[in-house]
Amino acid sequence: MRAFRSRERFVLASEEDGDFNVFATSQGMARALGEQRWQSLVNAAQAGREAGGYVPVTLDAHVTIDARSTRREVPSHNFIARLPGTSPDAGAILLLAHWDHFGTCGPEDAADRLCNGAVDNASGLALMIELGKRLANGPPLARDIHDLGTTAEEWGLLGARAFAEEPPIPLESIVAAFNFDTVAIGPRGSAVGFIGEARTALDEVIRQAVADSRRELAPRERAEPFLQRQDGLGFA
């Protein structure tokens, strides 16, 4: 927690980040409350935990904390492209991939400090752009297709959340959104991880597509940990 709070963090300008977390060591609490009182509280907590009925105690104590942060503004942008469909009332399909990465992250004396992002997420961008080209060169589609490149995914899905907060198109017009992130790192024929299962109305469509391609679905518990680590969550 100390390391997390000590490094620079980013939030949307619309979000007020006033949270403040405090962690104290046992030695610090003993100095503040007195060794004897602190030890009695620790003993009571341990006894309660062992008995399965620990009850928290409110401490009659006050602490003054001086915390200071330096804030700066970092402008960045999503990009979006539209392939118009033939039926404006049919809804839209959103294809998205994040274009940001960590930049430099190696030691300062390293010959190459670049955080290479070929997999995460140049691979997703390449797939999204190539798919857009193929759709544009194919027969006309009823629905609009939107290609969305999101920024600041690595900082907390900020680009996706900003899009959902101030959408350039009505969110209710989007029939489905598909996020491309970290593409083609598994061996050919691997089981398909369904991230977001049971959270949209597309479950049966996706299962059928997997079956039609003669693939297998990976166990849900293997895909579930990735739900909060990708831009799809910003739309879910």
ZAMILO-754891 format. One record per residue (C-alpha): x, y, z; residue number from 1; residue in one letter. Coordinates in nm, 3 decimals, padded with zeros to 5 digits. Example, Ala and Ser with C-alpha at 12.3 -4.5 7.8 and 13.67 -1.06 7.14 Angstrom:
% residues 2
REC, xx, yy, zz, i, aa
REC, 01.230, -00.450, 00.780, 1, A
REC, 01.367, -00.106, 00.714, 2, S
***
This chain:
% residues 236
REC, xx, yy, zz, i, aa
REC, 00.000, 00.000, 00.000, 1, M
REC, 00.286, 00.238, 00.076, 2, R
REC, 00.443, 00.171, -00.264, 3, A
REC, 00.106, 00.211, -00.437, 4, F
REC, 00.035, 00.545, -00.268, 5, R
REC, 00.389, 00.671, -00.318, 6, S
REC, 00.392, 00.651, -00.696, 7, R
REC, 00.206, 00.870, -00.941, 8, E
REC, -00.153, 00.768, -01.007, 9, R
REC, -00.401, 00.891, -01.266, 10, F
REC, -00.776, 00.949, -01.250, 11, V
REC, -01.027, 01.118, -01.477, 12, L
REC, -01.059, 01.493, -01.428, 13, A
REC, -01.427, 01.435, -01.347, 14, S
REC, -01.343, 01.207, -01.056, 15, E
REC, -01.254, 01.358, -00.723, 16, E
REC, -00.992, 01.132, -00.567, 17, D
REC, -01.008, 01.228, -00.200, 18, G
REC, -00.951, 00.883, -00.053, 19, D
REC, -00.693, 00.854, 00.220, 20, F
REC, -00.578, 00.523, 00.367, 21, N
REC, -00.368, 00.491, 00.680, 22, V
REC, -00.183, 00.183, 00.799, 23, F
REC, -00.001, 00.176, 01.134, 24, A
REC, 00.258, -00.071, 01.257, 25, T
REC, 00.209, -00.254, 01.583, 26, S
REC, 00.510, -00.068, 01.723, 27, Q
REC, 00.359, 00.266, 01.626, 28, G
REC, 00.028, 00.184, 01.792, 29, M
REC, 00.209, 00.078, 02.108, 30, A
REC, 00.392, 00.410, 02.120, 31, R
REC, 00.069, 00.604, 02.061, 32, A
REC, -00.158, 00.417, 02.305, 33, L
REC, 00.092, 00.284, 02.552, 34, G
REC, 00.247, -00.061, 02.550, 35, E
REC, 00.013, -00.210, 02.811, 36, Q
REC, -00.312, -00.086, 02.657, 37, R
REC, -00.209, -00.187, 02.306, 38, W
REC, -00.109, -00.536, 02.416, 39, Q
REC, -00.442, -00.586, 02.594, 40, S
REC, -00.624, -00.492, 02.271, 41, L
REC, -00.409, -00.734, 02.070, 42, V
REC, -00.472, -01.014, 02.319, 43, N
REC, -00.848, -00.952, 02.309, 44, A
REC, -00.848, -00.952, 01.927, 45, A
REC, -00.655, -01.280, 01.914, 46, Q
REC, -00.885, -01.443, 02.169, 47, A
REC, -01.192, -01.328, 01.981, 48, G
REC, -01.057, -01.453, 01.650, 49, R
REC, -00.977, -01.794, 01.796, 50, E
REC, -01.326, -01.813, 01.945, 51, A
REC, -01.480, -01.712, 01.613, 52, G
REC, -01.647, -01.401, 01.755, 53, G
REC, -01.409, -01.107, 01.725, 54, Y
REC, -01.578, -00.774, 01.799, 55, V
REC, -01.404, -00.450, 01.689, 56, P
REC, -01.334, -00.187, 01.951, 57, V
REC, -01.351, 00.189, 01.897, 58, T
REC, -01.032, 00.356, 02.022, 59, L
REC, -01.067, 00.679, 02.217, 60, D
REC, -00.770, 00.834, 02.041, 61, A
REC, -00.700, 01.112, 01.793, 62, H
REC, -00.425, 01.143, 01.536, 63, V
REC, -00.317, 01.434, 01.317, 64, T
REC, -00.181, 01.349, 00.973, 65, I
REC, -00.020, 01.585, 00.725, 66, D
REC, -00.028, 01.444, 00.371, 67, A
REC, 00.064, 01.638, 00.059, 68, R
REC, 00.039, 01.558, -00.309, 69, S
REC, 00.154, 01.733, -00.623, 70, T
REC, -00.108, 01.722, -00.898, 71, R
REC, -00.059, 01.763, -01.270, 72, R
REC, -00.285, 01.740, -01.572, 73, E
REC, -00.209, 01.492, -01.850, 74, V
REC, -00.415, 01.544, -02.167, 75, P
REC, -00.478, 01.239, -02.384, 76, S
REC, -00.737, 01.123, -02.635, 77, H
REC, -00.942, 00.833, -02.754, 78, N
REC, -00.984, 00.798, -03.129, 79, F
REC, -01.292, 00.670, -03.308, 80, I
REC, -01.378, 00.580, -03.668, 81, A
REC, -01.717, 00.495, -03.813, 82, R
REC, -01.814, 00.260, -04.094, 83, L
REC, -02.176, 00.362, -04.169, 84, P
REC, -02.438, 00.093, -04.206, 85, G
REC, -02.736, 00.084, -04.438, 86, T
REC, -02.996, 00.089, -04.159, 87, S
REC, -02.940, 00.373, -03.908, 88, P
REC, -03.201, 00.231, -03.671, 89, D
REC, -03.039, -00.114, -03.651, 90, A
REC, -02.796, -00.011, -03.379, 91, G
REC, -02.416, -00.010, -03.378, 92, A
REC, -02.133, -00.254, -03.312, 93, I
REC, -01.837, -00.116, -03.117, 94, L
REC, -01.490, -00.264, -03.169, 95, L
REC, -01.227, -00.134, -02.928, 96, L
REC, -00.862, -00.173, -02.833, 97, A
REC, -00.639, 00.037, -02.609, 98, H
REC, -00.345, 00.215, -02.767, 99, W
REC, -00.161, 00.323, -02.452, 100, D
REC, 00.127, 00.152, -02.277, 101, H
REC, 00.362, 00.221, -01.989, 102, F
REC, 00.627, 00.395, -02.202, 103, G
REC, 00.962, 00.359, -02.025, 104, T
REC, 00.994, 00.134, -01.724, 105, C
REC, 01.347, -00.012, -01.721, 106, G
REC, 01.625, 00.103, -01.487, 107, P
REC, 01.759, 00.448, -01.568, 108, E
REC, 02.100, 00.308, -01.663, 109, D
REC, 01.955, 00.037, -01.893, 110, A
REC, 02.043, 00.050, -02.263, 111, A
REC, 01.677, -00.005, -02.356, 112, D
REC, 01.419, 00.136, -02.113, 113, R
REC, 01.120, 00.093, -02.344, 114, L
REC, 00.826, -00.115, -02.219, 115, C
REC, 00.762, -00.313, -02.533, 116, N
REC, 00.389, -00.337, -02.593, 117, G
REC, 00.372, -00.556, -02.904, 118, A
REC, 00.136, -00.799, -02.733, 119, V
REC, -00.032, -00.555, -02.495, 120, D
REC, -00.167, -00.398, -02.696, 121, N
REC, -00.032, -00.344, -03.048, 122, A
REC, -00.173, -00.689, -03.124, 123, S
REC, -00.526, -00.579, -03.033, 124, G
REC, -00.497, -00.257, -03.233, 125, L
REC, -00.369, -00.445, -03.538, 126, A
REC, -00.659, -00.690, -03.522, 127, L
REC, -00.916, -00.414, -03.477, 128, M
REC, -00.778, -00.209, -03.768, 129, I
REC, -00.746, -00.511, -03.998, 130, E
REC, -01.100, -00.622, -03.916, 131, L
REC, -01.222, -00.270, -03.991, 132, G
REC, -01.050, -00.279, -04.330, 133, K
REC, -01.205, -00.615, -04.419, 134, R
REC, -01.550, -00.501, -04.317, 135, L
REC, -01.508, -00.180, -04.520, 136, A
REC, -01.408, -00.383, -04.827, 137, N
REC, -01.690, -00.633, -04.785, 138, G
REC, -02.060, -00.615, -04.858, 139, P
REC, -02.260, -00.335, -04.691, 140, P
REC, -02.369, -00.405, -04.334, 141, L
REC, -02.698, -00.302, -04.177, 142, A
REC, -02.539, -00.175, -03.856, 143, R
REC, -02.283, 00.101, -03.806, 144, D
REC, -01.939, -00.025, -03.707, 145, I
REC, -01.733, 00.193, -03.475, 146, H
REC, -01.360, 00.138, -03.417, 147, D
REC, -01.257, 00.289, -03.083, 148, L
REC, -00.896, 00.327, -02.971, 149, G
REC, -00.893, 00.394, -02.597, 150, T
REC, -00.624, 00.573, -02.403, 151, T
REC, -00.504, 00.517, -02.046, 152, A
REC, -00.623, 00.160, -02.010, 153, E
REC, -00.307, 00.079, -01.819, 154, E
REC, -00.384, 00.364, -01.575, 155, W
REC, -00.724, 00.225, -01.480, 156, G
REC, -00.944, 00.190, -01.792, 157, L
REC, -00.967, 00.570, -01.803, 158, L
REC, -01.030, 00.604, -02.178, 159, G
REC, -01.314, 00.351, -02.178, 160, A
REC, -01.469, 00.509, -01.871, 161, R
REC, -01.441, 00.857, -02.024, 162, A
REC, -01.613, 00.730, -02.340, 163, F
REC, -01.898, 00.581, -02.136, 164, A
REC, -01.924, 00.899, -01.928, 165, E
REC, -01.945, 01.134, -02.228, 166, E
REC, -02.028, 00.914, -02.529, 167, P
REC, -02.011, 01.069, -02.877, 168, P
REC, -02.293, 00.834, -02.976, 169, I
REC, -02.588, 00.726, -02.758, 170, P
REC, -02.483, 00.428, -02.547, 171, L
REC, -02.826, 00.269, -02.594, 172, E
REC, -02.759, 00.253, -02.969, 173, S
REC, -02.463, 00.016, -02.916, 174, I
REC, -02.589, -00.339, -02.959, 175, V
REC, -02.258, -00.503, -02.866, 176, A
REC, -01.900, -00.406, -02.782, 177, A
REC, -01.598, -00.633, -02.841, 178, F
REC, -01.263, -00.553, -02.683, 179, N
REC, -00.935, -00.669, -02.843, 180, F
REC, -00.655, -00.697, -02.588, 181, D
REC, -00.342, -00.915, -02.582, 182, T
REC, -00.424, -01.116, -02.892, 183, V
REC, -00.285, -01.450, -03.011, 184, A
REC, -00.056, -01.543, -02.723, 185, I
REC, -00.197, -01.894, -02.675, 186, G
REC, -00.113, -02.193, -02.895, 187, P
REC, -00.336, -02.250, -03.198, 188, R
REC, -00.650, -02.439, -03.101, 189, G
REC, -00.640, -02.339, -02.733, 190, S
REC, -00.964, -02.324, -02.540, 191, A
REC, -01.144, -01.990, -02.567, 192, V
REC, -01.163, -01.773, -02.257, 193, G
REC, -01.504, -01.605, -02.237, 194, F
REC, -01.443, -01.286, -02.037, 195, I
REC, -01.774, -01.135, -01.929, 196, G
REC, -01.986, -01.448, -01.942, 197, E
REC, -02.334, -01.411, -01.786, 198, A
REC, -02.301, -01.031, -01.792, 199, R
REC, -02.450, -00.955, -02.133, 200, T
REC, -02.726, -01.080, -02.360, 201, A
REC, -02.466, -01.222, -02.600, 202, L
REC, -02.383, -01.544, -02.419, 203, D
REC, -02.563, -01.779, -02.659, 204, E
REC, -02.433, -01.595, -02.966, 205, V
REC, -02.075, -01.628, -02.843, 206, I
REC, -02.112, -01.992, -02.740, 207, R
REC, -02.253, -02.073, -03.083, 208, Q
REC, -01.966, -01.891, -03.256, 209, A
REC, -01.716, -02.090, -03.049, 210, V
REC, -01.894, -02.416, -03.133, 211, A
REC, -01.910, -02.328, -03.506, 212, D
REC, -01.532, -02.279, -03.505, 213, S
REC, -01.491, -02.621, -03.339, 214, R
REC, -01.330, -02.473, -03.033, 215, R
REC, -01.384, -02.537, -02.664, 216, E
REC, -01.463, -02.287, -02.391, 217, L
REC, -01.210, -02.265, -02.109, 218, A
REC, -01.344, -02.308, -01.754, 219, P
REC, -01.512, -01.986, -01.644, 220, R
REC, -01.291, -01.953, -01.335, 221, E
REC, -00.987, -01.918, -01.561, 222, R
REC, -01.135, -01.624, -01.756, 223, A
REC, -01.307, -01.446, -01.469, 224, E
REC, -00.989, -01.293, -01.312, 225, P
REC, -00.935, -01.091, -01.631, 226, F
REC, -01.276, -00.920, -01.615, 227, L
REC, -01.157, -00.614, -01.420, 228, Q
REC, -00.829, -00.585, -01.611, 229, R
REC, -00.964, -00.482, -01.952, 230, Q
REC, -01.166, -00.203, -02.109, 231, D
REC, -01.479, -00.415, -02.147, 232, G
REC, -01.548, -00.352, -01.779, 233, L
REC, -01.586, 00.020, -01.852, 234, G
REC, -01.883, -00.063, -02.072, 235, F
REC, -02.025, -00.350, -01.868, 236, A
***
